Amino acid sequence: MFTRGRLILVLMALVVAANIGNQAVQQSYDGPGALAVTRDVVVPPGGIAAVARTLNRAGVIRYPLVFELAAWITRRQGNLRAGEFEFVAHGSLRRVLHTLRFGPVVQHKATIPEGLTATQIAAIINALPEASGHVVPPSEGSVLPQTYDYVYGATRQGILRRMQHAMTRALAAAWGARAPDLPVQTPQQALTLASIVQLETPVAAELPKIAGVYENRLVQGMKLQADPTVIFAVTEGRATALPHRVTDHDLATPSAYNTYRHHGLPPGPIASPGIAAIDAVLHPAATQDLFFVATGRGGHVFARTFDEQLANIARVRAGRGKN
């Protein structure tokens, strides 16, 4: 039998042991974690044990059983989610569990530059890391160029649909706010002309001027004679540039998209224009210009008459010869 003194010693020992155990648990829960550097980890669907194994293999936690116990004890805080998460360097077990329950999933970026063809856009989407599936080239001009977020495992088809919905919404909004008395009669015609304008200049300030020139030509019944339409015809929509300057042979390409051979707009867009190009077509510059020529330095020189155009071409060529 225990004497009173021995009983007190045993109780004191139990208290000390409990305190030590509590400190150990607290240290495991709130102390620095095992991860040396911040990293993204994909946590697949599964139970607590499966999540623990994934995190252990990734170096996020040291002891799977301790993680499982902590997750069970704190289960009322919420379920552990699957997905791709960012785990910070030396993050505690408490923080790891908080990340799995409440942290944002990692967002990846898909950037579509202005002026790409449907074939080029499909290639970008199919090359996206962390996405699944495959897409074929969409309808020409149906994608709005901008940057889109997507999460690990998102389908490429779903990403493409978001890009197309964005263009549908943007075009509808821009068309609703268009200037009066434009020569384009439908949103699709506006999109088609915007795709040409987009490919004519890298200078944003020139977009309304280029649009004004082409709309003046449409009003007067002139051929657009837009080089980008010739390139689209020659490459069958696979590229927006040629490895050489547009030649007479290129200009003779028998295609409905070749605006050197046919009056009016081509049958449809030749690329995906950005919002600025669409707005330029729907709010063109007030100008009487009918011609322009590239300076070779990114911009253009504009002219009202063909004689002025010839003079500008001569000056541009002379300037290039001096370089």
C-alpha positions in Angstrom: 0.0 0.0 0.0 1.1 3.6 -0.8 1.9 5.7 2.1 0.6 9.3 2.0 4.1 10.5 1.1 4.5 8.0 -1.7 1.1 8.8 -3.1 1.9 12.5 -3.3 5.2 11.7 -5.1 3.4 9.5 -7.7 0.8 12.3 -8.2 3.5 14.8 -8.6 5.3 12.6 -11.1 2.1 12.1 -13.1 1.6 15.9 -13.2 5.2 16.4 -14.3 4.8 13.8 -17.0 1.5 15.3 -18.2 3.1 18.7 -18.4 6.1 17.3 -20.3 3.7 15.5 -22.7 1.6 18.6 -23.2 4.7 20.6 -24.0 5.8 18.0 -26.5 2.4 18.0 -28.2 2.3 21.8 -28.2 5.8 21.9 -29.6 4.9 19.4 -32.4 1.7 21.4 -33.2 3.1 25.0 -33.0 6.8 24.4 -33.5 8.7 24.9 -36.8 7.9 22.4 -39.4 10.1 20.2 -41.5 9.9 22.1 -44.8 13.1 23.8 -45.7 11.8 26.1 -48.4 8.3 27.3 -49.4 6.9 25.0 -52.1 3.6 24.1 -53.9 2.3 20.6 -53.2 -0.5 18.8 -54.9 -2.7 17.0 -52.3 -4.8 14.4 -54.1 -8.3 13.3 -52.8 -8.1 10.8 -50.0 -8.4 10.2 -46.3 -6.2 11.7 -43.5 -3.7 8.9 -43.8 -3.3 9.5 -47.5 -2.8 13.2 -47.0 -0.2 12.5 -44.3 1.8 10.3 -46.6 1.7 12.9 -49.4 2.9 15.7 -47.1 5.6 13.5 -45.6 6.9 12.5 -49.0 6.9 16.2 -49.9 8.9 17.1 -46.8 6.1 19.2 -45.3 5.7 17.1 -42.1 8.0 14.8 -40.2 5.7 12.4 -38.6 2.5 11.2 -40.4 1.0 9.7 -37.2 1.4 13.0 -35.4 -0.3 14.8 -38.3 -3.1 12.2 -38.3 -3.7 12.7 -34.6 -3.7 16.5 -34.8 -6.1 16.4 -37.8 -8.4 14.1 -35.9 -8.3 16.2 -32.7 -9.1 19.4 -34.7 -11.6 17.7 -37.0 -14.4 20.1 -36.0 -12.5 22.9 -37.6 -13.2 21.5 -41.1 -12.4 18.9 -43.6 -9.0 18.6 -45.3 -9.3 19.6 -49.0 -7.6 18.2 -52.0 -5.8 20.6 -54.4 -2.6 22.3 -54.9 -1.5 24.4 -52.0 1.5 26.6 -51.1 3.2 25.4 -47.8 5.5 27.9 -46.3 9.0 27.1 -45.1 9.1 25.8 -41.6 5.3 26.1 -41.3 4.0 24.6 -38.1 1.5 21.7 -38.0 -1.2 24.1 -37.0 -0.4 26.2 -40.2 -0.3 23.1 -42.4 -3.8 22.1 -41.2 -5.1 25.6 -41.6 -3.7 25.7 -45.2 -5.5 22.4 -46.0 -8.8 23.7 -44.6 -8.9 27.3 -45.4 -5.9 28.3 -47.6 -6.3 29.4 -51.2 -5.4 26.9 -53.9 -2.4 27.8 -56.1 -3.4 29.8 -59.2 -1.6 29.3 -62.5 -1.5 31.8 -65.3 -2.5 31.4 -69.0 -1.6 34.4 -71.1 -3.0 34.9 -74.6 -1.3 37.9 -76.3 -3.2 40.1 -78.7 -3.2 39.2 -82.4 -2.7 35.4 -82.4 -4.5 33.0 -84.7 -6.7 30.2 -83.4 -4.0 27.7 -84.2 -1.4 29.6 -82.2 -3.8 30.0 -79.3 -4.6 26.3 -79.2 -0.9 25.6 -79.0 -0.5 27.8 -76.0 -3.4 26.2 -74.2 -2.2 22.7 -75.0 1.2 23.6 -73.5 -0.2 24.8 -70.2 1.4 23.0 -67.3 -0.8 21.5 -64.6 -3.9 21.5 -66.9 -5.5 18.4 -68.4 -7.0 17.4 -71.8 -6.5 18.7 -75.3 -8.2 21.4 -77.4 -8.4 21.9 -81.2 -8.2 25.4 -82.6 -11.3 27.3 -81.8 -13.3 29.6 -84.1 -11.0 32.3 -85.3 -11.2 35.5 -83.2 -13.4 33.8 -80.5 -10.8 34.2 -77.7 -10.3 37.4 -75.7 -6.5 38.0 -75.3 -5.6 38.5 -71.7 -4.3 36.6 -68.7 -6.5 33.9 -67.1 -6.1 32.1 -63.8 -6.6 28.3 -63.6 -6.0 25.7 -60.9 -4.1 22.4 -61.0 -6.1 19.8 -62.9 -8.3 22.3 -64.7 -9.4 21.0 -68.2 -7.9 22.8 -71.1 -11.4 22.7 -72.7 -12.8 24.5 -69.7 -10.0 27.2 -69.9 -10.8 27.7 -73.6 -14.5 28.1 -72.9 -13.7 30.8 -70.3 -11.6 32.6 -72.9 -14.4 32.5 -75.4 -17.1 33.6 -72.9 -14.8 36.6 -72.1 -14.7 37.6 -75.8 -18.5 37.2 -76.1 -19.1 39.5 -73.2 -16.4 42.0 -74.1 -17.6 42.3 -77.7 -21.2 42.7 -76.7 -20.4 45.4 -74.3 -18.2 47.3 -76.8 -20.8 46.9 -79.5 -23.4 48.4 -77.3 -21.3 51.5 -76.7 -20.3 51.9 -80.4 -20.2 55.2 -82.2 -23.0 56.0 -84.7 -22.8 55.6 -88.5 -20.1 53.0 -88.7 -19.5 51.0 -91.9 -19.5 47.7 -89.9 -23.0 46.4 -89.5 -22.6 43.6 -87.0 -20.5 42.7 -84.0 -18.8 40.0 -86.1 -17.9 42.5 -88.8 -16.4 44.7 -86.1 -14.4 41.7 -84.8 -13.2 40.9 -88.2 -12.0 44.4 -88.9 -10.5 44.7 -85.4 -8.4 41.6 -86.1 -6.9 43.3 -89.1 -6.3 46.5 -87.3 -4.6 44.6 -84.4 -2.1 43.0 -86.7 -1.3 46.2 -88.6 0.4 48.1 -85.7 2.1 47.3 -82.3 1.5 51.0 -81.3 -1.7 51.3 -79.3 -2.1 55.0 -80.1 -2.3 54.1 -83.8 -5.1 51.7 -83.6 -7.9 54.3 -84.0 -6.0 55.8 -86.9 -5.6 52.5 -88.7 -9.3 51.7 -88.0 -10.2 55.1 -89.5 -8.3 54.4 -92.7 -9.9 51.1 -93.3 -13.4 52.3 -92.5 -12.9 55.2 -94.9 -12.0 52.6 -97.5 -15.1 50.6 -96.8 -17.2 53.7 -97.2 -15.6 54.6 -100.5 -15.8 51.0 -101.8 -12.0 50.6 -102.0 -10.3 47.3 -101.5 -8.8 47.1 -98.0 -5.5 45.8 -99.3 -4.4 44.7 -95.9 -1.2 42.7 -95.7 -2.2 40.7 -92.6 -5.1 39.2 -94.7 -2.6 38.1 -97.3 -0.4 36.5 -94.6 -3.5 34.7 -93.2 -4.3 33.4 -96.7 -0.7 32.3 -97.4 -0.2 30.5 -94.1 -3.8 29.2 -93.9 -4.1 30.8 -90.5 -1.1 29.1 -89.0 0.9 32.3 -88.5 0.7 36.1 -88.5 4.0 36.8 -90.2 6.0 35.5 -93.1 9.8 34.9 -93.2 10.0 37.4 -96.0 8.3 40.6 -97.1 4.9 40.2 -98.8 5.6 39.5 -102.5 3.6 39.9 -105.6 3.1 36.1 -105.6 1.7 36.3 -102.1 -0.6 39.1 -103.1 -2.0 36.9 -105.9 -3.0 34.1 -103.4 -6.5 32.9 -104.4 -8.3 33.2 -101.1 -11.5 34.9 -99.9 -9.4 36.3 -97.1 -7.1 38.1 -99.5 -8.3 41.7 -99.5 -6.0 42.6 -102.4 -8.2 40.4 -104.6 -11.6 41.0 -103.0 -13.6 44.0 -101.9 -14.9 44.5 -98.5 -14.1 42.5 -95.3 -12.8 39.0 -95.4 -15.2 36.2 -94.4 -14.2 36.4 -90.7 -11.5 37.4 -88.3 -7.9 36.5 -89.0 -6.7 36.6 -85.4 -8.0 37.4 -81.9 -7.9 41.2 -81.4 -7.7 42.8 -78.0 -10.2 45.2 -76.4 -8.2 48.2 -77.6 -8.4 47.2 -81.2 -12.1 46.4 -80.9 -12.7 49.8 -79.3 -10.7 51.5 -82.1 -12.9 50.0 -84.8 -16.1 51.0 -82.9 -14.6 54.5 -82.2 -12.3 55.2 -85.1 -10.2 58.4 -85.4 -11.9 61.2 -87.3 -9.6 61.3 -90.4 -9.7 61.6 -94.1 -6.6 59.4 -94.6 -6.9 56.5 -97.0 -3.3 55.2 -96.9 -0.4 54.4 -94.5 3.0 52.9 -94.8 5.2 51.3 -92.0 8.2 53.4 -91.0 10.2 50.3 -90.1 10.4 51.5 -86.5 7.0 50.2 -85.4 4.8 53.1 -86.4 3.3 54.4 -89.6 3.0 57.5 -91.8 -0.5 58.3 -93.0 -1.7 60.0 -96.2 -5.0 61.2 -97.8 -4.1 60.7 -101.4 -2.2 58.1 -103.4 0.4 60.7 -104.4 1.1 61.5 -100.7 1.4 57.8 -100.1 4.0 57.4 -102.9 5.9 60.4 -101.4 5.8 58.8 -97.9 7.0 55.5 -99.3 9.9 57.2 -101.0 10.9 59.0 -97.8 10.6 55.8 -95.7 12.8 53.9 -98.2 15.4 56.7 -98.3 15.5 56.7 -94.5 16.0 53.0 -94.4 18.8 53.3 -96.8 20.7 55.7 -94.5 20.6 53.2 -91.6 
